[in-house]
Amino acid sequence: GDFVYYAVAEKIAVYNAKTQTPVSASFITDGTSLTAFPTAIAAIPSTGEIYVAAGSLYAFDKTGKLEYKLTTGANPVKILLVNN
């Protein structure tokens, strides 16, 4: 897609690469606080889901609401998405 998701402190900001304009200073809309600085971000363009590794793995829907959170090892640095 046209959007770039990037870490700013303990938040996820959104930038529109096509129009070269910021979209949002914080993608997370439901008040979820990340427990650490994000070390990896991945997206599924077809569903709009965003995954953030920040001490745990957070899964957000396309509106920025937390779907679920998984416990991981300390500071995960990669997210691997498998299409079944």
N, C-alpha and C positions, 0 to 999 in steps of 0.2 A: 504494500500500500504506500501511501504518501506520508505516513506518520513515523516519526522517530521518537522513541521513548528513551529517556536518559535520566540518570540519577543526579539529584541535587540534594545534598545532605541526606535526610531519611525520607525523601519524597521522590516521586517519579514525575518528571515534567514531560510535556508533549510538544513536539515541533512539527509543523507541516513542511516537509522538504520540497514539495511542489511549488508552494507559494512563498516559501522561505519566511514564514511567520510563526511566532510562538502561538500555541493553541491553549495551553494550560500550564500553570506553574505547579499544579498537583493533579495528577490523573486520578488519585484515590479520592472518591467522593463520599464514602460512608464513615469516615473518621478512623479507619484502621491505621494504627501506628506501626511502622516497621521497627523491629527490635534492633536492627543494625544497619549500617550503610549497605545499600544494594551492591552485590558483587556480580550479578548476572541478571539479564532481562531477556525474555523470549516472548514471541507473539505468534498466535495462529490467525493469520489474516482472514480466513474463511469464517471464523466464529467471533473474532474480535477479542478473544481471551488473551490476557497478558499474565505472564508468570514472572515473579520476582524472587530472586534468591537473596535473602537478607537475614542471615542467621537461621532462618526457616525458609520453606518454599511457600510463597503466597500465590494463589490463583485468583485473578480478578476477572469479572465479566467485562464486556465492552463499555459499560457505563461507569466502571471504576469501583464497583461493589465487590467485596470479598466473597468468593464462592467457597473456598476452603483454604486451610493452612496445614502443611505437613512438617513434621520434625525432620531435620537433616543433620548432617555432621556440621562442625564449625566451619563457617565461611565457605559455603559452596560457590564454586567459580564457573560452573557450566550448567546449562540446562539442556537436556536431550529430550526432544519430543519424538515419539514414535507413532506413526500412523498405522493403525490396525485395519 
